[in-house]
Amino acid sequence: MWLSCGPSRDDLATAKRRLEDPDVLHREAQIAILFGLADGNDDAFELMLSVRPSGRPAVRPIDVRGLVTPDVALLEVAAAALGLACPPGGERLEYEGLTDRYLADYVLDGHKVRRRTQYAVHAAACLRGGLHPDLLMEAGHWEPRLWTYAVSAVVLYCRAAADRLDLPVAAIALRVAEELGLELPATGGAPE
């Protein structure tokens, strides 16, 4: 996972220059990850580090402690993808082996990484069920930050939805964007 020692000078300068509504920054984080997925990239590590066509990093610039972080924004994307994988009245996802099935290409090495990824997966499910977890108390002190694990939850639930609906992950990303009322920029990929 990506490591951080806190906000850099560039992060703080970006936050000061961008005195934007937190809701706008929230949507930008959602658009950034869904854009990457819709463009055919479902690698969590690459999504964290990828650069949008505008040249701005996909998620990291709005991660400034005390101002705004993309934690909830990304967990909402994961929750929406979970909703596609398990619509009301539909078959439930089996938790046992979930990360092994849908994040098999990731090395979730070490107890801390596995537990934090598990927390992000659970937090997204809580949001989908109507319970808002206490993210600040539970994960506000984490380094790397919760959003880095939330990216894995987004990928996991998008892959689960793709598997269940027999669609590519890129198409799931477009459906999640639609459900969240987000308009994505045109991608280079061609989802079905």
Phi, psi and omega per residue, in radians:
M1 nan 2.784 -3.129
W2 -1.257 2.351 -3.128
L3 -1.847 2.573 -3.122
S4 -2.464 2.566 3.043
C5 -1.834 0.408 -3.100
G6 1.869 -3.130 -3.097
P7 -1.181 2.413 3.093
S8 -1.467 3.019 3.073
R9 -1.054 -0.656 3.108
D10 -1.092 -0.718 3.107
D11 -1.045 -0.822 -3.106
L12 -1.159 -0.688 3.107
A13 -1.123 -0.716 3.114
T14 -1.061 -0.783 -3.122
A15 -1.108 -0.705 -3.132
K16 -1.190 -0.702 3.129
R17 -1.202 -0.597 -3.028
R18 -1.767 1.220 3.109
L19 -1.373 1.113 -3.086
E20 -1.664 2.830 3.052
D21 -1.062 2.301 3.102
P22 -0.975 -0.522 3.102
D23 -1.125 -0.629 3.102
V24 -1.152 -0.788 3.129
L25 -1.122 -0.635 3.091
H26 -1.043 -0.865 3.129
R27 -1.127 -0.653 3.129
E28 -1.071 -0.690 3.104
A29 -1.125 -0.715 3.120
Q30 -1.149 -0.770 3.130
I31 -1.103 -0.704 -3.102
A32 -1.057 -0.831 -3.100
I33 -1.261 -0.675 3.129
L34 -1.192 -0.593 3.072
F35 -1.068 -0.813 3.117
G36 -1.060 -0.776 3.125
L37 -1.142 -0.756 3.139
A38 -1.141 -0.427 3.123
D39 -1.496 0.108 3.044
G40 1.678 0.119 -3.132
N41 -1.785 1.960 3.088
D42 -2.069 0.486 3.070
D43 -1.661 2.025 -3.055
A44 -1.019 -0.718 -3.114
F45 -1.146 -0.737 3.096
E46 -1.176 -0.649 3.112
L47 -1.090 -0.639 3.114
M48 -1.179 -0.562 -3.038
L49 -1.827 -0.120 -3.029
S50 -1.181 2.812 -3.139
V51 -2.051 2.302 3.088
R52 -1.279 2.839 -3.128
P53 -0.974 -0.455 3.140
S54 -1.279 -0.181 -3.120
G55 1.647 -0.122 3.125
R56 -1.490 2.413 3.057
P57 -1.001 2.566 -2.993
A58 -1.057 -0.859 -3.032
V59 -2.185 -0.706 -2.942
R60 -0.929 -0.694 -3.034
P61 -1.045 -0.422 -3.133
I62 -1.637 0.145 3.127
D63 -1.608 1.401 3.138
V64 -2.144 1.892 -3.070
R65 -0.917 2.322 3.110
G66 1.574 -0.276 3.138
L67 -1.944 -1.117 3.115
V68 -2.809 2.465 3.041
T69 -2.301 2.707 -3.107
P70 -1.498 0.200 -3.082
D71 -0.909 -1.065 -3.067
V72 -1.149 -0.676 3.141
A73 -1.007 -0.788 -3.106
L74 -1.301 -0.622 3.083
L75 -1.136 -0.581 3.064
E76 -1.150 -0.643 3.075
V77 -1.124 -0.780 3.107
A78 -1.062 -0.730 3.139
A79 -1.112 -0.694 3.114
A80 -1.151 -0.688 3.092
A81 -1.145 -0.670 3.065
L82 -1.065 -0.669 3.092
G83 -1.072 -0.587 3.074
L84 -1.288 -0.642 3.137
A85 -1.229 -0.580 -3.079
C86 -2.344 1.332 3.127
P87 -1.159 2.755 3.123
P88 -0.918 2.292 -3.137
G89 1.461 -0.112 -3.129
G90 -1.523 3.083 3.118
E91 -1.161 2.390 -3.141
R92 -1.403 2.691 3.014
L93 -1.356 2.428 3.063
E94 -1.465 2.150 -3.095
Y95 -1.194 -0.706 -3.095
E96 -1.029 2.155 3.120
G97 1.388 0.138 -3.077
L98 -1.040 -0.847 3.140
T99 -1.192 -0.589 3.103
D100 -1.146 -0.634 -3.141
R101 -1.305 -0.756 -2.969
Y102 -1.899 -0.115 3.034
L103 -2.244 0.574 -3.080
A104 -1.063 -0.491 -3.124
D105 -1.432 -0.040 3.116
Y106 -1.737 2.514 3.034
V107 -1.665 1.713 3.086
L108 -1.571 1.271 -3.006
D109 -1.543 2.277 3.083
G110 1.678 2.568 -3.099
H111 -1.062 -0.762 -3.081
K112 -1.096 -0.790 -3.124
V113 -1.129 -0.768 3.141
R114 -1.106 -0.761 -3.122
R115 -1.165 -0.693 -3.132
R116 -1.252 -0.642 3.045
T117 -1.124 -0.756 3.089
Q118 -1.038 -0.715 3.114
Y119 -1.066 -0.779 -3.139
A120 -1.107 -0.698 3.106
V121 -1.100 -0.776 3.121
H122 -1.166 -0.728 -3.124
A123 -1.075 -0.705 3.095
A124 -1.113 -0.713 3.115
A125 -1.135 -0.670 3.074
C126 -1.048 -0.827 3.132
L127 -1.028 -0.745 -3.133
R128 -1.095 -0.587 -3.135
G129 -1.498 -0.029 3.085
G130 1.705 0.115 3.125
L131 -1.862 2.161 3.130
H132 -1.636 1.930 -3.113
P133 -1.186 2.722 3.122
D134 -1.442 1.376 -3.041
L135 -1.118 -0.666 -3.111
L136 -1.127 -0.807 -3.120
M137 -1.212 -0.758 -3.054
E138 -1.369 -0.648 -2.983
A139 -2.342 0.110 -3.071
G140 -1.121 -0.352 -3.095
H141 -1.754 0.005 -3.041
W142 -1.153 2.507 2.919
E143 -2.346 2.101 -0.102
P144 -1.130 2.818 -2.988
R145 -1.198 2.804 -3.103
L146 -0.968 -0.661 -3.066
W147 -1.049 -0.486 3.132
T148 -1.151 -0.574 3.079
Y149 -1.423 -0.534 3.099
A150 -1.103 -0.562 3.070
V151 -1.032 -0.731 3.099
S152 -1.110 -0.663 3.102
A153 -1.131 -0.688 3.090
V154 -1.059 -0.854 -3.124
V155 -1.086 -0.786 -3.129
L156 -1.015 -0.899 -3.091
Y157 -1.241 -0.550 3.052
C158 -1.177 -0.711 3.092
R159 -1.138 -0.696 3.114
A160 -1.093 -0.766 3.120
A161 -1.120 -0.734 3.120
A162 -1.066 -0.738 3.124
D163 -1.097 -0.808 -3.084
R164 -1.255 -0.591 -3.099
L165 -1.675 -0.018 -3.136
D166 0.961 0.849 3.113
L167 -2.249 2.780 3.028
P168 -1.253 2.705 3.131
V169 -0.999 -0.621 3.136
A170 -1.035 -0.694 3.117
A171 -1.203 -0.624 3.086
I172 -1.119 -0.730 3.124
A173 -1.025 -0.720 3.122
L174 -1.162 -0.663 3.102
R175 -1.172 -0.702 3.105
V176 -1.114 -0.760 3.110
A177 -1.019 -0.756 3.125
E178 -1.095 -0.774 3.140
E179 -1.079 -0.626 -3.137
L180 -1.507 -0.019 3.132
G181 1.254 0.591 -3.104
L182 -1.887 2.471 3.064
E183 -1.838 2.088 -3.122
L184 -1.599 2.570 3.012
P185 -1.133 2.802 3.110
A186 -1.075 2.459 3.140
T187 -1.898 2.903 3.084
G188 -1.433 -0.326 -3.121
G189 -1.422 2.977 3.126
A190 -2.263 1.393 -3.141
P191 -1.170 2.609 -3.128
E192 -1.473 nan nan
